[in-house]
Each structure stands twice: as C-alpha cells, then as structure tokens.
Amino acid sequence: MCNLKLCCALFLALALVVSASCGKEPEEVSTTPKIEFVSISPEQVVEYQDAVVIVIKYLDGDGDLGENNPSAKNLFVKDTRNNVSYSYRISQLAPDSANIAIEGLLNIDLANTAVIGSGNSEAVTFEVSVTDRAGHESNTVTTSPITVSKP
C-alpha cells in the first residue's frame, strides 16, 4: 500500500511540475505595425539652426516594415501647427521572406524647423505614423511639444 501511495504522490508532483513549466502561449503580434512615442529632443530649438530628433518604438508582426526602394515613402510626420506632412523612407528591416515579428527604435531627424506664426517663438507637436510593405497603416502618435524660437 505504501508503494501505491508513494507512486501516486510522485505522479502528482510530476504532473504539477510539468503543468507549472507550461507557460501561456506567446501572444500573437499583429501584422499591422504599432508605434509608440518615446522622445523628442531638444525641447527648445532655434529655427533653421537646430535639428529635432523624434524617437519612436515600432512593433510589426510579420517583419514587412521598411523598404529597399529609395523612392518609397513609409514614414510620415505631420506638423500639427499647419497640417503639413513630410514623408520619409524607413530602410527595410527584415528580409522579404522572413515573416518574423520585429521591434526596435527609429530615430527621425527633422532639419529646418521654423516659426510659422508672427511671434518670436511657438510650441509645436508632430504626429507620426508608418506604413508597411503590405499597405498596413500604423496607429498615429503625437510627440510632446517643443519650442521653436527665432534667432
């Protein structure tokens, strides 16, 4: 009888160890790219002199973010003061046939930011979005404000 109890206890212990080691299945990542605003710097710039750097985090479930074609436009930055959009290219981040989830940080360099109103300085925010090779458009993120001043 002791051997049966011992076997049952060992079996239950083994079953608990096996079930505890089985974690949740990995969450499936969307094939539509998702971006998050990370930072914008510097917080104060002099028009036409200082570059602005926006950093965003990206996540794409099938790895088709970015393009090797130099004329492709897949990153969009809109100046919220006047709704003017600027288009850029993200270089291809994974091979065509990879079909893997990718994530990382992108730095967006903006040169020649200017005061567009009649004052000596003004606050500006930018809206950023990306599009992958399949045409999936990401969410849009808005930067925190920076101040642009005349020299």
MARKOLDREN-570192 format. One record per residue: residue number from 0; x negated, y, z negated of N, C-alpha, C, O in turn. Coordinates in Angstrom, 1 decimal. Layout:
REC  nr    n.u    n.v    n.w   ca.u   ca.v   ca.w    c.u    c.v    c.w    o.u    o.v    o.w
REC NUM      X      Y      Z      X      Y      Z      X      Y      Z      X      Y      Z
...
//
This chain:
REC  nr    n.u    n.v    n.w   ca.u   ca.v   ca.w    c.u    c.v    c.w    o.u    o.v    o.w
REC   0   -0.8   -1.2    0.0    0.0    0.0    0.0   -0.9    1.3    0.0   -0.5    2.3    0.6
REC   1   -2.0    1.2   -0.7   -2.9    2.4   -0.8   -3.5    2.7    0.6   -3.6    3.9    1.0
REC   2   -3.8    1.7    1.4   -4.3    1.9    2.7   -3.3    2.6    3.6   -3.6    3.4    4.4
REC   3   -2.0    2.2    3.5   -1.0    2.8    4.3   -0.8    4.3    3.9   -0.7    5.1    4.8
REC   4   -0.8    4.6    2.6   -0.7    6.0    2.1   -1.9    6.8    2.6   -1.8    7.9    3.1
REC   5   -3.1    6.2    2.5   -4.3    6.9    3.0   -4.3    7.1    4.5   -4.6    8.2    4.9
REC   6   -3.8    6.1    5.2   -3.7    6.3    6.7   -2.7    7.4    7.0   -3.0    8.2    7.9
REC   7   -1.6    7.4    6.3   -0.6    8.5    6.6   -1.1    9.8    6.3   -0.9   10.8    7.0
REC   8   -1.8    9.9    5.1   -2.4   11.2    4.7   -3.4   11.7    5.7   -3.5   12.9    6.1
REC   9   -4.3   10.8    6.2   -5.3   11.1    7.2   -4.6   11.6    8.5   -5.1   12.5    9.1
REC  10   -3.6   10.8    8.9   -2.9   11.2   10.1   -2.3   12.6   10.1   -2.4   13.4   11.0
REC  11   -1.6   12.9    8.9   -1.0   14.2    8.7   -2.1   15.3    8.7   -1.9   16.3    9.3
REC  12   -3.2   15.0    8.0   -4.2   16.0    8.0   -4.8   16.3    9.4   -5.0   17.4    9.8
REC  13   -5.0   15.2   10.2   -5.5   15.3   11.5   -4.5   16.1   12.4   -4.9   16.9   13.2
REC  14   -3.2   15.8   12.2   -2.2   16.5   13.0   -2.1   18.0   12.7   -2.0   18.8   13.6
REC  15   -2.3   18.3   11.4   -2.4   19.7   11.0   -3.6   20.4   11.6   -3.5   21.6   12.1
REC  16   -4.7   19.8   11.6   -5.9   20.4   12.2   -5.8   20.6   13.7   -6.1   21.7   14.2
REC  17   -5.2   19.6   14.4   -5.0   19.7   15.8   -4.0   20.8   16.1   -4.3   21.6   17.0
REC  18   -2.9   20.9   15.4   -1.9   21.9   15.7   -2.4   23.3   15.3   -2.1   24.3   16.0
REC  19   -3.2   23.4   14.3   -3.8   24.7   13.9   -4.8   25.2   14.9   -5.0   26.4   15.1
REC  20   -5.5   24.3   15.5   -6.5   24.7   16.5   -5.9   25.1   17.8   -6.6   25.8   18.7
REC  21   -4.7   24.8   18.1   -4.0   25.2   19.3   -3.4   26.6   19.1   -2.4   26.7   18.4
REC  22   -4.0   27.5   19.7   -3.5   28.9   19.6   -2.4   29.1   20.6   -2.1   28.3   21.4
REC  23   -1.9   30.3   20.6   -1.0   30.7   21.6   -1.6   30.7   23.0   -2.8   31.0   23.1
REC  24   -0.8   30.5   24.0   -1.4   30.5   25.4   -1.7   32.0   25.7   -1.0   32.9   25.2
REC  25   -2.7   32.2   26.5   -3.1   33.6   26.8   -1.9   34.3   27.5   -1.2   33.8   28.3
REC  26   -1.8   35.6   27.1   -0.7   36.4   27.7   -1.1   36.7   29.1   -2.2   37.1   29.5
REC  27   -0.1   36.5   30.0   -0.4   36.8   31.4   -0.4   38.3   31.7    0.4   39.1   31.2
REC  28   -1.4   38.7   32.4   -1.7   40.1   32.7   -1.0   40.4   34.0   -1.1   39.7   35.0
REC  29   -0.3   41.5   34.1    0.5   42.0   35.3   -0.5   42.2   36.5   -1.6   42.7   36.3
REC  30    0.0   41.9   37.7   -0.7   42.2   38.9   -0.6   43.7   39.2   -1.4   44.2   40.1
REC  31    0.2   44.4   38.6    0.3   45.9   38.7   -0.7   46.5   37.8   -0.7   46.2   36.6
REC  32   -1.6   47.3   38.3   -2.6   47.9   37.4   -2.0   48.8   36.3   -1.0   49.4   36.5
REC  33   -2.7   48.7   35.1   -2.2   49.5   34.0   -3.4   50.4   33.6   -4.6   49.9   33.5
REC  34   -3.2   51.7   33.3   -4.3   52.5   32.9   -3.9   53.2   31.6   -2.8   53.4   31.2
REC  35   -5.0   53.6   30.8   -4.8   54.3   29.6   -5.8   55.5   29.6   -6.9   55.4   30.1
REC  36   -5.4   56.6   29.1   -6.3   57.8   29.0   -7.2   57.6   27.8   -6.8   57.2   26.7
REC  37   -8.5   57.8   28.0   -9.5   57.6   27.0  -10.0   59.0   26.5  -10.0   59.3   25.3
REC  38  -10.5   59.8   27.5  -11.0   61.1   27.1  -11.1   62.0   28.3  -11.1   61.6   29.4
REC  39  -11.3   63.3   27.9  -11.6   64.3   28.9  -12.7   65.2   28.2  -12.5   65.6   27.1
REC  40  -13.7   65.6   29.0  -14.7   66.5   28.4  -15.4   67.3   29.5  -15.4   66.9   30.7
REC  41  -15.9   68.4   29.1  -15.8   69.1   27.8  -14.5   69.7   27.6  -13.6   69.7   28.5
REC  42  -14.2   70.2   26.4  -12.9   70.8   26.1  -12.8   72.2   26.6  -11.7   72.7   26.8
REC  43  -13.9   72.9   26.9  -13.9   74.2   27.4  -14.9   74.2   28.6  -16.1   73.8   28.4
REC  44  -14.5   74.7   29.7  -15.3   74.8   30.9  -15.3   76.2   31.5  -14.3   76.9   31.3
REC  45  -16.3   76.6   32.2  -16.4   77.9   32.9  -16.1   77.5   34.3  -16.7   76.6   34.9
REC  46  -15.1   78.3   34.9  -14.7   77.9   36.3  -15.9   77.9   37.3  -16.8   78.8   37.2
REC  47  -15.8   77.0   38.2  -16.8   76.8   39.2  -18.2   76.5   38.7  -19.1   76.3   39.6
REC  48  -18.4   76.3   37.4  -19.7   76.0   36.9  -19.8   74.7   36.2  -20.8   74.0   36.4
REC  49  -18.8   74.4   35.5  -18.9   73.1   34.6  -18.0   72.0   35.3  -16.9   72.3   35.7
REC  50  -18.6   70.8   35.3  -17.8   69.7   35.8  -17.0   69.1   34.6  -17.3   69.3   33.4
REC  51  -15.9   68.5   34.9  -15.0   67.9   34.0  -15.0   66.4   34.2  -15.0   66.0   35.4
REC  52  -15.1   65.6   33.2  -15.1   64.2   33.3  -13.9   63.6   32.5  -13.8   63.8   31.3
REC  53  -13.1   62.9   33.3  -12.0   62.2   32.7  -12.3   60.7   32.7  -12.9   60.1   33.7
REC  54  -12.1   60.0   31.5  -12.4   58.6   31.4  -11.0   57.9   31.2  -10.3   58.3   30.3
REC  55  -10.8   56.9   32.0   -9.6   56.1   31.9  -10.0   54.6   31.7  -11.0   54.2   32.3
REC  56   -9.2   53.9   31.0   -9.3   52.4   30.9   -8.3   51.8   31.9   -7.2   52.2   32.0
REC  57   -8.8   50.7   32.6   -7.9   50.0   33.5   -7.8   48.6   33.2   -8.7   48.0   32.6
REC  58   -6.7   47.9   33.6   -6.5   46.5   33.5   -5.7   46.1   34.7   -4.6   46.6   34.9
REC  59   -6.2   45.1   35.4   -5.5   44.6   36.6   -5.5   43.1   36.6   -6.6   42.5   36.6
REC  60   -4.3   42.5   36.7   -4.2   41.0   36.5   -4.8   40.2   37.7   -5.1   39.0   37.4
REC  61   -4.8   40.8   38.9   -5.3   39.9   40.0   -6.6   40.5   40.6   -7.1   40.0   41.6
REC  62   -7.2   41.5   40.0   -8.5   41.9   40.4   -8.6   42.7   41.7   -9.7   42.8   42.3
REC  63   -7.5   43.2   42.2   -7.5   43.8   43.6   -7.5   45.4   43.4   -7.0   46.1   44.3
REC  64   -8.1   45.9   42.4   -8.2   47.3   42.2   -9.6   47.7   42.8  -10.6   47.1   42.6
REC  65   -9.5   48.8   43.6  -10.7   49.2   44.3  -10.7   48.8   45.7  -10.1   47.8   46.1
REC  66  -11.6   49.5   46.5  -11.6   49.3   48.0  -13.0   49.5   48.5  -13.6   50.5   48.1
REC  67  -13.4   48.7   49.4  -14.7   48.9   50.1  -14.7   49.9   51.2  -15.7   50.5   51.5
REC  68  -13.5   50.1   51.8  -13.3   51.1   52.9  -13.6   52.5   52.3  -12.8   53.0   51.5
REC  69  -14.6   53.2   52.8  -14.9   54.5   52.3  -13.8   55.6   52.5  -13.8   56.6   51.8
REC  70  -12.9   55.4   53.4  -11.8   56.3   53.7  -10.6   56.0   52.8   -9.6   56.8   52.9
REC  71  -10.6   54.9   52.1   -9.4   54.6   51.3   -9.3   55.6   50.1  -10.3   56.0   49.6
REC  72   -8.1   55.8   49.7   -7.8   56.7   48.6   -6.9   55.9   47.6   -5.8   55.5   48.0
REC  73   -7.4   55.6   46.4   -6.6   54.8   45.5   -6.6   55.3   44.0   -6.2   54.6   43.1
REC  74   -7.2   56.5   43.8   -7.2   57.1   42.5   -6.7   58.6   42.8   -7.2   59.3   43.6
REC  75   -5.7   58.9   42.0   -5.0   60.2   42.2   -5.0   61.1   40.9   -4.7   60.6   39.8
REC  76   -5.4   62.3   41.0   -5.5   63.2   39.9   -4.7   64.5   40.3   -4.9   65.1   41.3
REC  77   -3.7   64.8   39.4   -2.9   66.0   39.7   -3.1   67.0   38.7   -3.0   66.7   37.5
REC  78   -3.3   68.3   39.1   -3.5   69.4   38.2   -2.0   69.8   37.9   -1.2   70.2   38.8
REC  79   -1.7   69.7   36.6   -0.3   70.0   36.2    0.1   71.5   36.3    1.3   71.8   36.1
REC  80   -0.8   72.3   36.4   -0.5   73.8   36.5    0.2   74.1   37.8    1.1   74.9   37.8
REC  81   -0.3   73.5   38.9    0.3   73.8   40.2    0.7   72.6   41.0    1.1   72.7   42.2
REC  82    0.7   71.4   40.4    1.1   70.1   41.0    0.2   69.8   42.3    0.7   69.1   43.1
REC  83   -1.0   70.3   42.3   -1.8   69.9   43.4   -2.5   68.6   43.1   -3.1   68.5   42.0
REC  84   -2.5   67.6   44.0   -3.1   66.3   43.8   -4.4   66.2   44.6   -4.5   66.7   45.7
REC  85   -5.3   65.5   44.0   -6.6   65.2   44.6   -6.7   63.7   44.7   -6.4   63.0   43.7
REC  86   -7.2   63.2   45.8   -7.3   61.7   46.0   -8.8   61.3   46.0   -9.7   62.0   46.6
REC  87   -9.1   60.2   45.4  -10.5   59.7   45.3  -10.4   58.2   45.7   -9.4   57.6   45.8
REC  88  -11.6   57.6   45.8  -11.7   56.2   46.0  -12.4   55.5   44.9  -13.5   55.9   44.4
REC  89  -11.8   54.4   44.4  -12.4   53.5   43.5  -13.1   52.4   44.3  -12.4   51.8   45.1
REC  90  -14.4   52.2   44.1  -15.1   51.1   44.8  -14.5   49.8   44.4  -14.0   49.7   43.3
REC  91  -14.5   48.8   45.3  -14.0   47.5   45.0  -14.7   46.9   43.8  -15.9   46.9   43.7
REC  92  -13.8   46.4   42.8  -14.4   46.0   41.5  -14.5   44.5   41.4  -15.3   44.0   40.6
REC  93  -13.9   43.7   42.3  -14.0   42.2   42.3  -13.9   41.8   43.8  -13.3   42.4   44.6
REC  94  -14.5   40.6   44.1  -14.4   40.1   45.5  -13.0   39.9   45.9  -12.1   39.6   45.1
REC  95  -12.7   39.9   47.2  -11.4   39.7   47.7  -10.7   38.5   47.2   -9.5   38.6   46.9
REC  96  -11.3   37.4   47.2  -10.7   36.1   46.8  -10.8   35.8   45.3  -10.4   34.7   44.9
REC  97  -11.2   36.7   44.5  -11.5   36.4   43.1  -10.2   36.1   42.3  -10.1   35.1   41.6
REC  98   -9.1   36.9   42.5   -7.9   36.7   41.8   -8.1   36.5   40.3   -7.6   35.5   39.7
REC  99   -8.8   37.4   39.7   -9.0   37.3   38.2   -8.6   38.6   37.6   -8.6   39.7   38.3
REC 100   -8.3   38.6   36.3   -8.0   39.8   35.6   -9.3   40.6   35.4  -10.3   40.0   35.0
REC 101   -9.2   41.9   35.6  -10.4   42.7   35.4   -9.9   43.9   34.5   -8.8   44.4   34.6
REC 102  -10.9   44.4   33.7  -10.6   45.6   32.9  -11.9   46.3   32.7  -13.0   45.7   32.8
REC 103  -11.8   47.6   32.5  -13.0   48.4   32.2  -12.7   49.8   32.1  -11.5   50.2   31.9
REC 104  -13.7   50.7   32.3  -13.6   52.1   32.2  -14.0   52.7   33.5  -14.9   52.3   34.2
REC 105  -13.3   53.8   33.9  -13.6   54.6   35.1  -13.9   56.0   34.7  -13.1   56.6   33.9
REC 106  -14.9   56.6   35.2  -15.2   58.0   35.0  -14.8   58.7   36.2  -15.2   58.4   37.3
REC 107  -14.1   59.8   36.1  -13.6   60.6   37.2  -14.3   62.0   37.0  -14.0   62.7   36.0
REC 108  -15.1   62.4   38.0  -15.8   63.7   37.9  -15.1   64.7   38.7  -14.9   64.5   39.9
REC 109  -14.6   65.8   38.1  -14.0   66.9   38.7  -14.9   68.1   38.7  -15.3   68.6   37.7
REC 110  -15.2   68.6   39.9  -16.0   69.8   40.0  -15.1   70.9   40.4  -14.0   70.8   41.0
REC 111  -15.6   72.1   40.1  -14.9   73.4   40.6  -13.5   73.6   40.1  -12.7   74.1   40.8
REC 112  -13.3   73.3   38.8  -12.1   73.6   38.2  -12.0   75.1   38.0  -13.0   75.7   37.6
REC 113  -10.9   75.7   38.3  -10.8   77.2   38.3   -9.6   77.7   37.5   -8.6   76.9   37.3
REC 114   -9.6   78.9   37.1   -8.4   79.6   36.5   -7.5   80.0   37.7   -8.0   80.6   38.7
REC 115   -6.3   79.6   37.7   -5.4   79.9   38.8   -4.4   81.0   38.5   -3.7   81.5   39.4
REC 116   -4.3   81.4   37.2   -3.4   82.5   36.9   -4.1   83.8   36.8   -5.3   83.9   37.3
REC 117   -3.5   84.8   36.3   -4.1   86.1   36.3   -4.9   86.4   35.0   -5.6   87.4   34.9
REC 118   -4.9   85.5   34.1   -5.7   85.7   32.8   -7.1   85.3   33.0   -7.6   84.9   34.0
REC 119   -7.8   85.5   31.9   -9.3   85.2   31.8   -9.5   83.7   31.5  -10.6   83.2   31.8
REC 120   -8.5   83.0   31.0   -8.6   81.6   30.7   -7.2   81.0   30.6   -6.2   81.7   30.5
REC 121   -7.2   79.7   30.7   -5.9   79.0   30.6   -6.2   77.5   30.3   -7.2   76.9   30.6
REC 122   -5.1   76.9   29.8   -5.2   75.4   29.5   -4.7   74.7   30.7   -3.9   75.1   31.4
REC 123   -5.3   73.5   30.8   -4.9   72.6   31.9   -4.9   71.2   31.5   -5.8   70.7   30.7
REC 124   -4.0   70.4   32.0   -4.0   69.0   31.8   -3.9   68.3   33.2   -3.5   69.0   34.1
REC 125   -4.3   67.1   33.3   -4.3   66.4   34.5   -3.5   65.1   34.4   -3.5   64.5   33.3
REC 126   -2.8   64.7   35.4   -2.1   63.4   35.5   -2.9   62.5   36.4   -3.3   62.9   37.5
REC 127   -3.1   61.2   36.0   -4.0   60.3   36.7   -3.2   59.0   37.0   -2.4   58.5   36.1
REC 128   -3.3   58.5   38.2   -2.8   57.1   38.5   -3.7   56.5   39.5   -4.5   57.1   40.1
REC 129   -3.5   55.1   39.7   -4.3   54.4   40.6   -3.3   53.4   41.4   -2.2   53.2   41.0
REC 130   -3.8   53.0   42.5   -3.1   52.0   43.4   -4.0   50.9   43.8   -5.2   51.2   44.1
REC 131   -3.6   49.7   43.7   -4.4   48.6   44.1   -4.3   48.2   45.6   -3.5   48.9   46.3
REC 132   -5.1   47.3   46.0   -5.0   46.9   47.5   -3.7   46.4   47.9   -3.4   46.5   49.1
REC 133   -2.9   45.8   47.0   -1.6   45.3   47.4   -0.5   46.4   47.4    0.6   46.2   47.8
REC 134   -0.9   47.6   47.0    0.0   48.8   47.0    0.7   48.9   45.7    1.6   49.8   45.6
REC 135    0.4   48.2   44.7    1.0   48.3   43.4    0.5   49.6   42.7   -0.7   49.8   42.6
REC 136    1.4   50.5   42.3    1.1   51.7   41.7    1.1   51.6   40.2    2.0   51.0   39.6
REC 137    0.0   52.1   39.5   -0.1   52.0   38.1    0.9   53.0   37.4    1.6   53.8   38.1
REC 138    0.9   52.9   36.1    1.6   54.0   35.3    0.7   55.3   35.5   -0.4   55.2   36.0
REC 139    1.3   56.4   35.1    0.6   57.7   35.2    0.3   58.1   33.7    1.1   58.0   32.8
REC 140   -0.9   58.5   33.5   -1.4   59.0   32.2   -1.7   60.5   32.3   -2.1   61.0   33.4
REC 141   -1.5   61.2   31.2   -1.8   62.6   31.1   -2.9   62.9   30.2   -2.9   62.3   29.1
REC 142   -3.9   63.7   30.6   -5.0   64.0   29.8   -4.6   64.9   28.6   -3.6   65.6   28.7
REC 143   -5.4   65.0   27.7   -5.3   66.1   26.7   -5.7   67.4   27.4   -6.4   67.4   28.4
REC 144   -5.3   68.6   26.8   -5.6   69.8   27.5   -7.1   70.2   27.3   -7.7   70.0   26.3
REC 145   -7.6   70.9   28.3   -8.9   71.6   28.2   -8.7   73.1   28.6   -7.6   73.4   29.1
REC 146   -9.6   73.9   28.2   -9.5   75.3   28.6  -10.5   75.7   29.7  -11.7   75.4   29.6
REC 147  -10.0   76.3   30.7  -10.8   76.8   31.8  -10.9   78.3   31.7   -9.9   79.0   31.5
REC 148  -12.1   78.9   31.7  -12.4   80.3   31.5  -13.1   80.9   32.7  -13.9   80.2   33.3
REC 149  -12.9   82.2   32.9  -13.7   82.9   33.9  -15.0   83.2   33.3  -15.1   83.4   32.1
REC 150  -16.1   83.3   34.1  -17.4   83.6   33.5  -17.5   85.0   32.9  -18.6   85.4   32.4
//
